[in-house]
Amino acid sequence: MNSIFQSLQSMILIAWLPGIFYLWKREGFRRKSEWHILIKGLVVGVFLSFIWWFSYTLLFASAFNVSGSEIMKGAITLVTKSLKEVGDTNHRWSVMLFMISNYAFCYTCAYIRNNIQETGQPFAYQKRSVLDVELKRLKDKKLTPIITIRFKEGREITGKCLRYSLTEPREILLESLDRSISWIRLDEQVIEVKLNEMIKKQKREILAKIKRFFSYCLTKVTRGKNEVQPQNNEHRS
């Protein structure tokens, strides 16, 4: 029973968590079921971890004077027991470097995959995307942008952009004019995303609220003065 638990613990930290790390960077977890995350994370993690273990053995094992099997055994020992039981200093450094670089390798694979422009995916996240830059700018100013999305069939949706994702799948949480809220996926069915200039209207509304607040305060002060004056007149008389 103890050996089964140790095997599961090793699988989770050496393969499954790197796969989850890849999925988080590549797709995000929104609208993903637990089974999708569990199974796909395990498959991707085992595949990428095996590739990196093979590459790491070819590139760095000779520098630490260890073999690929010793690195894997050391990683399992590190996870299930402690670093002191891995072996000598070179063996420990080789195992620690393998564990850290494995996560970095999975993250790098997801980053490269995200930045490869795919056919039919015009909204794939790129740092040079004007839409991303503008939405980020408005978010920093704490302004809610008004967005119009036009589809291939000619349909258009206009509403407030409440949230948006910078990872695949690209989606926008839109509050339409009829107050309905829905996630809109920016896929090949979308041909245009228009950022409407409604910022001035929002600023006018904010200024109007400030003006009403000061008017309310001024009214309170004026009423207080008017109540004090009759009392002073009564004392004098």
C-alpha positions in Angstrom: 0.0 0.0 0.0 2.9 2.3 0.8 4.6 1.6 -2.5 1.4 2.5 -4.4 1.1 5.8 -2.5 4.7 6.6 -3.3 4.2 5.8 -7.0 1.2 8.1 -7.2 3.0 10.8 -5.4 5.9 10.5 -7.8 3.6 10.6 -10.9 1.8 13.7 -9.6 4.9 15.8 -9.0 7.1 14.6 -11.8 4.5 14.3 -14.6 1.0 15.4 -13.8 1.7 18.8 -12.2 4.0 19.8 -15.2 1.1 18.8 -17.5 -1.3 20.9 -15.4 1.2 23.8 -15.6 1.2 23.4 -19.4 -2.6 23.4 -19.6 -2.9 26.5 -17.4 -0.6 28.5 -19.6 -2.0 27.0 -22.9 -5.7 26.9 -22.4 -6.7 28.1 -18.9 -9.1 26.2 -16.7 -12.3 28.1 -17.6 -15.1 25.8 -18.8 -12.9 22.8 -18.3 -14.3 19.8 -16.5 -12.3 18.1 -13.7 -11.9 14.9 -15.9 -10.5 17.0 -18.8 -7.9 18.6 -16.6 -7.0 15.3 -14.9 -6.7 13.1 -18.1 -5.3 15.7 -20.5 -2.9 17.0 -17.8 -1.6 13.5 -17.2 -1.2 12.6 -20.9 0.5 15.9 -21.7 2.6 15.8 -18.6 3.9 12.3 -19.2 4.7 13.1 -22.8 6.5 16.4 -22.2 8.3 15.1 -19.1 9.6 12.1 -21.0 10.8 14.3 -23.8 12.6 16.6 -21.4 14.1 13.7 -19.4 15.5 12.2 -22.6 16.9 15.6 -23.7 18.2 16.4 -20.3 20.0 13.0 -20.2 21.7 13.8 -23.5 22.6 17.3 -22.6 23.5 17.4 -18.9 23.9 13.9 -17.5 27.5 13.5 -18.5 28.3 16.9 -16.8 27.1 15.5 -13.5 28.5 12.0 -14.1 25.1 10.3 -13.7 22.9 8.3 -16.1 19.4 9.0 -17.1 18.0 6.2 -15.0 19.8 7.5 -11.9 18.3 10.9 -12.5 14.8 9.5 -12.6 15.4 7.3 -9.6 16.8 10.3 -7.8 13.7 12.4 -8.7 11.4 9.6 -7.3 13.5 9.5 -4.1 13.4 13.3 -3.8 9.6 13.2 -4.0 8.9 10.2 -1.8 11.7 10.6 0.8 14.1 13.5 1.0 16.9 15.2 -0.8 19.5 13.8 1.6 18.8 10.2 0.4 19.3 11.0 -3.3 23.0 10.4 -3.3 26.2 12.5 -3.5 26.3 16.2 -4.3 26.5 15.9 -8.1 23.5 13.5 -8.1 21.5 15.9 -5.9 22.2 18.9 -8.1 21.4 16.9 -11.3 18.0 15.9 -9.8 17.0 19.3 -8.5 18.0 20.9 -11.9 15.9 18.3 -13.7 12.8 18.9 -11.6 13.0 22.7 -12.0 13.8 22.6 -15.7 11.0 20.1 -16.3 8.4 22.7 -15.2 10.2 25.4 -17.1 10.2 23.3 -20.2 6.4 22.7 -20.0 5.8 26.4 -19.5 8.0 27.3 -22.5 6.2 24.8 -24.7 2.9 26.3 -23.8 4.2 29.8 -24.4 5.6 29.0 -27.8 2.4 27.2 -28.7 0.3 30.3 -27.8 2.5 32.6 -29.9 2.3 30.5 -33.1 -0.3 32.1 -35.3 -2.8 29.5 -36.4 -4.9 29.7 -39.6 -8.4 30.8 -38.8 -7.5 32.1 -35.4 -7.0 35.8 -35.9 -7.5 36.6 -32.2 -4.7 34.4 -30.9 -3.0 36.2 -28.1 0.0 38.3 -29.1 1.7 41.2 -27.4 1.3 43.3 -30.4 -2.5 42.8 -30.5 -4.2 46.2 -30.6 -7.3 44.8 -28.9 -5.3 43.5 -26.0 -3.4 46.7 -25.5 -6.6 48.8 -25.6 -8.5 46.6 -23.2 -5.5 46.6 -20.8 -5.3 50.4 -21.0 -9.0 50.8 -20.2 -8.8 48.3 -17.4 -5.9 50.3 -15.8 -8.1 53.4 -16.0 -11.0 51.4 -14.4 -13.2 52.1 -17.3 -15.7 49.5 -18.8 -15.3 49.4 -22.6 -18.2 49.0 -24.9 -17.6 46.4 -27.6 -19.4 45.4 -30.8 -18.7 41.9 -32.1 -19.7 41.1 -35.7 -20.1 37.5 -36.9 -19.8 35.9 -40.4 -23.6 35.5 -40.7 -24.0 39.3 -40.2 -25.2 39.2 -36.6 -23.8 41.9 -34.3 -23.7 42.0 -30.5 -23.0 45.2 -28.6 -22.5 45.5 -24.8 -20.2 46.1 -21.9 -17.0 44.1 -21.7 -17.0 42.8 -18.1 -14.1 40.3 -18.5 -11.8 39.0 -21.2 -9.2 36.2 -21.5 -5.7 36.5 -22.9 -5.2 32.8 -23.1 -6.8 30.2 -25.4 -9.7 30.0 -25.9 -10.1 33.8 -26.3 -13.4 34.8 -24.8 -15.2 38.0 -23.7 -17.8 38.3 -21.0 -20.3 40.7 -22.5 -23.3 42.4 -20.9 -25.6 43.2 -23.8 -28.1 46.0 -24.1 -31.0 43.8 -22.7 -28.9 43.2 -19.6 -28.2 39.5 -20.5 -24.6 38.3 -19.7 -22.8 35.7 -21.8 -19.4 34.5 -22.8 -18.6 35.2 -26.5 -15.8 33.1 -28.0 -13.5 34.9 -30.4 -13.0 32.2 -33.0 -13.2 31.9 -36.8 -16.9 32.8 -36.7 -16.0 36.4 -35.6 -14.9 38.7 -38.3 -14.7 42.0 -36.4 -14.3 43.3 -32.9 -15.0 47.0 -32.6 -14.1 49.1 -29.5 -16.7 51.9 -29.3 -15.8 55.3 -28.0 -18.0 55.4 -24.9 -15.3 56.7 -22.6 -16.4 60.3 -22.7 -19.9 59.3 -21.7 -18.6 57.4 -18.7 -16.5 60.4 -17.7 -19.5 62.7 -18.0 -21.5 60.3 -15.7 -18.7 60.3 -13.1 -18.5 64.1 -13.2 -22.3 64.3 -12.9 -22.1 62.1 -9.8 -19.4 64.3 -8.3 -21.4 67.4 -9.0 -24.6 66.0 -7.4 -22.5 65.0 -4.3 -21.1 68.6 -3.9 -24.6 70.0 -4.5 -26.0 67.8 -1.8 -23.2 68.9 0.7 -23.8 72.5 -0.2 -27.5 72.1 0.5 -26.9 70.6 3.8 -24.5 73.4 4.8 -27.0 76.1 3.7 -29.9 74.5 5.6 -27.7 74.4 8.7 -26.9 78.1 8.5 -30.6 78.9 8.0 -31.5 76.9 11.1 -28.8 78.7 13.2 -29.8 82.2 12.3 -33.4 82.1 13.8 -32.0 80.6 17.0 -29.6 83.6 17.3 -32.4 86.0 16.7 -34.5 84.4 19.5 -31.6 84.8 22.0 -31.1 88.5 21.1 -34.8 89.2 21.7 
